[in-house]
Amino acid sequence: MTVTEKAAYLKGLASGLSLDDSKPETKIINAMLDVIDELALSVSDLEDELSLVTEQLDAVDEDLDALEEFIYDDCDCSLDDFNEDDLYEVECPSCHELVEFDEDAIMEGSAECPACGEHLEFDFDCCDCDECADEE
């Protein structure tokens, strides 16, 4: 039974009691029943609107899932081949020293040579997908 049906049931029970409308108790009971009826209608309206918002949110979620799949599933541009603890040796083009960098420095795309301070940039190929080939 819905809230509005329960409120209507209470009103029916009260009218079946044949209460004297001139008594203060009856006036209070009728006023409370009116408030219960209004609250039941408000709850019903809120439930309807919540249902609509839920449907719209589900549609947005589905659209977002499709967008994420379109963007992220076409190209796996990660450095999965790198091992977190590995250091990568790079020859500085300025001082020709062999220097080592960790994965974080490689992922940032640049670092300073610890020997001479030269700004080094790292360029790596993430995959052979069409999307990455278009960026080059």
Phi, psi and omega in degrees: 000134180282169180297319180293325177293322178294321178296318179295323178297317178298318178298320178295319178298317181294321180290333178286346180280348182052054180286147179282118184293345182276345181279144180296327180297321180293320178298320179294315180299315179296320178295318178295321178295323177295318178296317179299319179297315179295319178296320179297319178295320178296316179298318179298317177297317179296320178297319179296315180293321177297321178298317178296315180296321178297317177299316180294320179295320177298320179294319178296319179298318178295318178296319179295319177300316179295320179294317178298318179296318179297317184282312190268335184275343180288329185221125176262078186270055179248166179258054182296336181288341180282145174255133186306322185273352183287148171250145184244127184273131182227138175268125179289126181290344182271306183256354178062021174280146173273119181238153183249141177229149177271179184300322182301316179295319179296316182295326178292335177094351178199160177196171177261142175291125181291341181278314186238352179084003179298138177282119181252139176245140181250131178236127180227152176267124184274323180190177182257027182282162181298324183298316181288326179294327179291331182287337184283000000 
